[in-house]
Amino acid sequence: MVPGGVPYPMLSDAGGKIGRIYGVYEEEAGVDIRGRFIIDPDGIIQAMEVLTPAVGRNVAELIRQIKAFQHVRATGEVMPSGWQPGKPTLKPSPALAGKVWEVWKPDMAF
């Protein structure tokens, strides 16, 4: 566990240097707007979300996405819409293109 109890790296951007690079720095207010970037071990952005200050981020969705990206990296399988850890994944192939709904039946209970 890291200081503060967060089990993943986080940082502060007091001068806005990083926010400017990622396009989330609000010059007039002098602060970064809410931005979240999932960067893989190779330094490639795999996902990003930018929200106005009035709307908070969904930590559960962030964790779900990190688990999904880790699973994809480890197995090469892909996640259907709404995937949750432990649920079925898909094996990508040309035969799957346009037929995901035949192979995967979503749980429509939201």
FIKOLZA-1660 file (N, C-alpha, C; in steps of 0.1 Angstrom, whole numbers, plus 5000, padded with zeros to 4 digits):
% residues 110
   i   px   py   pz ch aa at
   1 5009 4988 5000  A  M  N
   1 5000 5000 5000  A  M CA
   1 5009 5012 5000  A  M  C
   2 5005 5022 4992  A  V  N
   2 5013 5034 4991  A  V CA
   2 5007 5044 5001  A  V  C
   3 5015 5055 5004  A  P  N
   3 5010 5065 5014  A  P CA
   3 4996 5070 5009  A  P  C
   4 4987 5071 5019  A  G  N
   4 4974 5076 5016  A  G CA
   4 4964 5065 5013  A  G  C
   5 4969 5053 5012  A  G  N
   5 4960 5041 5010  A  G CA
   5 4956 5038 4996  A  G  C
   6 4961 5045 4986  A  V  N
   6 4957 5043 4972  A  V CA
   6 4966 5033 4966  A  V  C
   7 4961 5021 4961  A  P  N
   7 4970 5010 4956  A  P CA
   7 4975 5012 4942  A  P  C
   8 4975 5024 4937  A  Y  N
   8 4980 5026 4923  A  Y CA
   8 4986 5041 4923  A  Y  C
   9 4995 5043 4913  A  P  N
   9 5001 5056 4913  A  P CA
   9 4992 5068 4910  A  P  C
  10 4993 5078 4917  A  M  N
  10 4985 5091 4914  A  M CA
  10 4996 5102 4916  A  M  C
  11 4992 5114 4910  A  L  N
  11 5002 5125 4911  A  L CA
  11 4994 5138 4912  A  L  C
  12 5001 5148 4916  A  S  N
  12 4996 5162 4916  A  S CA
  12 5003 5170 4905  A  S  C
  13 4996 5180 4900  A  D  N
  13 5001 5188 4889  A  D CA
  13 4999 5203 4893  A  D  C
  14 5006 5207 4903  A  A  N
  14 5004 5220 4909  A  A CA
  14 5006 5231 4898  A  A  C
  15 5016 5230 4889  A  G  N
  15 5019 5240 4880  A  G CA
  15 5012 5239 4866  A  G  C
  16 5004 5228 4865  A  G  N
  16 4997 5225 4852  A  G CA
  16 5005 5220 4841  A  G  C
  17 5018 5217 4843  A  K  N
  17 5027 5212 4832  A  K CA
  17 5021 5199 4826  A  K  C
  18 5017 5190 4834  A  I  N
  18 5012 5177 4828  A  I CA
  18 4998 5180 4822  A  I  C
  19 4990 5187 4828  A  G  N
  19 4976 5190 4823  A  G CA
  19 4977 5197 4810  A  G  C
  20 4987 5206 4807  A  R  N
  20 4988 5212 4794  A  R CA
  20 4991 5202 4784  A  R  C
  21 5000 5192 4787  A  I  N
  21 5004 5182 4777  A  I CA
  21 4992 5173 4773  A  I  C
  22 4984 5170 4783  A  Y  N
  22 4972 5161 4781  A  Y CA
  22 4960 5169 4777  A  Y  C
  23 4961 5182 4776  A  G  N
  23 4949 5190 4772  A  G CA
  23 4938 5192 4782  A  G  C
  24 4941 5191 4795  A  V  N
  24 4931 5192 4806  A  V CA
  24 4934 5204 4815  A  V  C
  25 4943 5213 4812  A  Y  N
  25 4946 5224 4820  A  Y CA
  25 4937 5236 4816  A  Y  C
  26 4930 5241 4826  A  E  N
  26 4921 5253 4824  A  E CA
  26 4929 5265 4828  A  E  C
  27 4934 5272 4818  A  E  N
  27 4943 5284 4820  A  E CA
  27 4936 5295 4828  A  E  C
  28 4924 5298 4826  A  E  N
  28 4917 5309 4833  A  E CA
  28 4916 5306 4848  A  E  C
  29 4913 5294 4851  A  A  N
  29 4911 5290 4865  A  A CA
  29 4925 5286 4872  A  A  C
  30 4935 5282 4863  A  G  N
  30 4948 5278 4868  A  G CA
  30 4948 5265 4875  A  G  C
  31 4939 5256 4870  A  V  N
  31 4938 5242 4875  A  V CA
  31 4936 5232 4864  A  V  C
  32 4939 5220 4867  A  D  N
  32 4935 5209 4857  A  D CA
  32 4921 5206 4859  A  D  C
  33 4913 5203 4848  A  I  N
  33 4900 5198 4849  A  I CA
  33 4901 5183 4852  A  I  C
  34 4890 5177 4855  A  R  N
  34 4890 5163 4859  A  R CA
  34 4894 5154 4846  A  R  C
  35 4906 5149 4847  A  G  N
  35 4910 5140 4836  A  G CA
  35 4916 5127 4842  A  G  C
  36 4913 5116 4835  A  R  N
  36 4918 5103 4839  A  R CA
  36 4924 5096 4827  A  R  C
  37 4936 5091 4828  A  F  N
  37 4943 5085 4817  A  F CA
  37 4948 5072 4822  A  F  C
  38 4945 5061 4815  A  I  N
  38 4950 5048 4818  A  I CA
  38 4962 5046 4808  A  I  C
  39 4974 5044 4813  A  I  N
  39 4986 5043 4805  A  I CA
  39 4992 5030 4807  A  I  C
  40 4994 5022 4797  A  D  N
  40 4999 5008 4798  A  D CA
  40 5014 5008 4801  A  D  C
  41 5020 4996 4805  A  P  N
  41 5034 4996 4808  A  P CA
  41 5043 5000 4797  A  P  C
  42 5038 5001 4785  A  D  N
  42 5046 5005 4773  A  D CA
  42 5045 5021 4771  A  D  C
  43 5038 5027 4780  A  G  N
  43 5036 5042 4779  A  G CA
  43 5026 5046 4769  A  G  C
  44 5017 5037 4765  A  I  N
  44 5006 5040 4755  A  I CA
  44 4993 5043 4763  A  I  C
  45 4987 5054 4759  A  I  N
  45 4974 5057 4765  A  I CA
  45 4963 5047 4760  A  I  C
  46 4957 5039 4769  A  Q  N
  46 4947 5030 4765  A  Q CA
  46 4933 5035 4767  A  Q  C
  47 4931 5045 4776  A  A  N
  47 4918 5050 4778  A  A CA
  47 4920 5064 4784  A  A  C
  48 4910 5073 4782  A  M  N
  48 4911 5086 4788  A  M CA
  48 4896 5091 4790  A  M  C
  49 4894 5099 4800  A  E  N
  49 4881 5104 4803  A  E CA
  49 4884 5119 4808  A  E  C
  50 4876 5128 4803  A  V  N
  50 4878 5142 4808  A  V CA
  50 4864 5147 4811  A  V  C
  51 4862 5152 4824  A  L  N
  51 4849 5156 4828  A  L CA
  51 4850 5171 4833  A  L  C
  52 4839 5178 4833  A  T  N
  52 4839 5191 4838  A  T CA
  52 4840 5190 4854  A  T  C
  53 4844 5201 4861  A  P  N
  53 4845 5200 4875  A  P CA
  53 4832 5196 4882  A  P  C
  54 4821 5198 4876  A  A  N
  54 4808 5196 4883  A  A CA
  54 4805 5181 4884  A  A  C
  55 4811 5172 4876  A  V  N
  55 4808 5158 4876  A  V CA
  55 4820 5150 4881  A  V  C
  56 4818 5142 4891  A  G  N
  56 4829 5133 4896  A  G CA
  56 4831 5121 4887  A  G  C
  57 4843 5115 4889  A  R  N
  57 4846 5103 4882  A  R CA
  57 4841 5091 4889  A  R  C
  58 4840 5080 4882  A  N  N
  58 4835 5067 4887  A  N CA
  58 4847 5058 4890  A  N  C
  59 4851 5057 4903  A  V  N
  59 4862 5049 4906  A  V CA
  59 4860 5034 4903  A  V  C
  60 4848 5029 4905  A  A  N
  60 4845 5015 4902  A  A CA
  60 4847 5012 4888  A  A  C
  61 4843 5021 4879  A  E  N
  61 4845 5020 4865  A  E CA
  61 4860 5020 4861  A  E  C
  62 4867 5029 4868  A  L  N
  62 4882 5030 4865  A  L CA
  62 4888 5016 4869  A  L  C
  63 4885 5011 4880  A  I  N
  63 4891 4998 4884  A  I CA
  63 4887 4987 4875  A  I  C
  64 4874 4987 4870  A  R  N
  64 4869 4977 4861  A  R CA
  64 4878 4978 4848  A  R  C
  65 4880 4990 4843  A  Q  N
  65 4887 4991 4831  A  Q CA
  65 4902 4987 4832  A  Q  C
  66 4908 4990 4844  A  I  N
  66 4922 4986 4846  A  I CA
  66 4923 4971 4846  A  I  C
  67 4913 4964 4853  A  K  N
  67 4913 4949 4853  A  K CA
  67 4911 4944 4838  A  K  C
  68 4902 4950 4831  A  A  N
  68 4900 4946 4817  A  A CA
  68 4913 4947 4809  A  A  C
  69 4919 4959 4809  A  F  N
  69 4932 4961 4802  A  F CA
  69 4942 4951 4806  A  F  C
  70 4943 4948 4819  A  Q  N
  70 4953 4938 4824  A  Q CA
  70 4950 4924 4818  A  Q  C
  71 4937 4921 4818  A  H  N
  71 4933 4908 4812  A  H CA
  71 4936 4907 4797  A  H  C
  72 4933 4917 4790  A  V  N
  72 4936 4918 4776  A  V CA
  72 4951 4916 4773  A  V  C
  73 4959 4923 4781  A  R  N
  73 4973 4922 4779  A  R CA
  73 4978 4908 4782  A  R  C
  74 4973 4902 4792  A  A  N
  74 4977 4888 4797  A  A CA
  74 4972 4877 4787  A  A  C
  75 4960 4879 4782  A  T  N
  75 4954 4867 4774  A  T CA
  75 4952 4870 4759  A  T  C
  76 4951 4883 4755  A  G  N
  76 4948 4886 4741  A  G CA
  76 4933 4885 4739  A  G  C
  77 4925 4881 4749  A  E  N
  77 4910 4881 4748  A  E CA
  77 4905 4896 4749  A  E  C
  78 4893 4898 4744  A  V  N
  78 4887 4911 4745  A  V CA
  78 4875 4911 4753  A  V  C
  79 4871 4923 4757  A  M  N
  79 4859 4924 4766  A  M CA
  79 4847 4930 4759  A  M  C
  80 4836 4923 4760  A  P  N
  80 4824 4929 4754  A  P CA
  80 4819 4941 4763  A  P  C
  81 4810 4948 4757  A  S  N
  81 4804 4959 4764  A  S CA
  81 4798 4955 4778  A  S  C
  82 4801 4962 4788  A  G  N
  82 4796 4959 4801  A  G CA
  82 4803 4948 4809  A  G  C
  83 4814 4943 4803  A  W  N
  83 4821 4932 4809  A  W CA
  83 4825 4935 4824  A  W  C
  84 4824 4925 4832  A  Q  N
  84 4828 4926 4846  A  Q CA
  84 4838 4914 4848  A  Q  C
  85 4848 4916 4857  A  P  N
  85 4858 4906 4860  A  P CA
  85 4850 4893 4864  A  P  C
  86 4855 4882 4858  A  G  N
  86 4849 4868 4860  A  G CA
  86 4839 4865 4850  A  G  C
  87 4834 4875 4842  A  K  N
  87 4824 4872 4831  A  K CA
  87 4831 4868 4819  A  K  C
  88 4824 4862 4809  A  P  N
  88 4830 4857 4797  A  P CA
  88 4836 4868 4789  A  P  C
  89 4847 4864 4782  A  T  N
  89 4854 4873 4773  A  T CA
  89 4852 4868 4759  A  T  C
  90 4858 4875 4749  A  L  N
  90 4857 4871 4735  A  L CA
  90 4871 4869 4730  A  L  C
  91 4872 4859 4721  A  K  N
  91 4885 4857 4714  A  K CA
  91 4884 4864 4701  A  K  C
  92 4892 4874 4699  A  P  N
  92 4891 4882 4686  A  P CA
  92 4895 4873 4674  A  P  C
  93 4888 4875 4664  A  S  N
  93 4891 4868 4651  A  S CA
  93 4883 4875 4640  A  S  C
  94 4887 4874 4627  A  P  N
  94 4879 4879 4616  A  P CA
  94 4865 4874 4616  A  P  C
  95 4863 4861 4621  A  A  N
  95 4849 4855 4620  A  A CA
  95 4840 4862 4631  A  A  C
  96 4846 4868 4641  A  L  N
  96 4838 4875 4651  A  L CA
  96 4832 4889 4646  A  L  C
  97 4839 4895 4637  A  A  N
  97 4835 4908 4632  A  A CA
  97 4820 4908 4628  A  A  C
  98 4813 4917 4634  A  G  N
  98 4799 4919 4630  A  G CA
  98 4790 4908 4636  A  G  C
  99 4795 4899 4644  A  K  N
  99 4787 4888 4650  A  K CA
  99 4788 4887 4665  A  K  C
 100 4793 4898 4671  A  V  N
 100 4795 4898 4686  A  V CA
 100 4782 4895 4693  A  V  C
 101 4771 4900 4688  A  W  N
 101 4758 4898 4694  A  W CA
 101 4753 4884 4693  A  W  C
 102 4758 4876 4683  A  E  N
 102 4755 4862 4682  A  E CA
 102 4762 4854 4692  A  E  C
 103 4774 4858 4696  A  V  N
 103 4783 4851 4705  A  V CA
 103 4781 4855 4719  A  V  C
 104 4779 4867 4722  A  W  N
 104 4778 4872 4735  A  W CA
 104 4764 4878 4738  A  W  C
 105 4758 4873 4748  A  K  N
 105 4744 4878 4752  A  K CA
 105 4746 4887 4764  A  K  C
 106 4744 4900 4762  A  P  N
 106 4746 4909 4773  A  P CA
 106 4735 4908 4784  A  P  C
 107 4740 4911 4797  A  D  N
 107 4731 4911 4808  A  D CA
 107 4725 4925 4808  A  D  C
 108 4713 4927 4804  A  M  N
 108 4707 4940 4802  A  M CA
 108 4701 4946 4814  A  M  C
 109 4703 4939 4826  A  A  N
 109 4699 4945 4839  A  A CA
 109 4709 4955 4843  A  A  C
 110 4704 4968 4842  A  F  N
 110 4713 4979 4846  A  F CA
 110 4710 4983 4860  A  F  C
% end
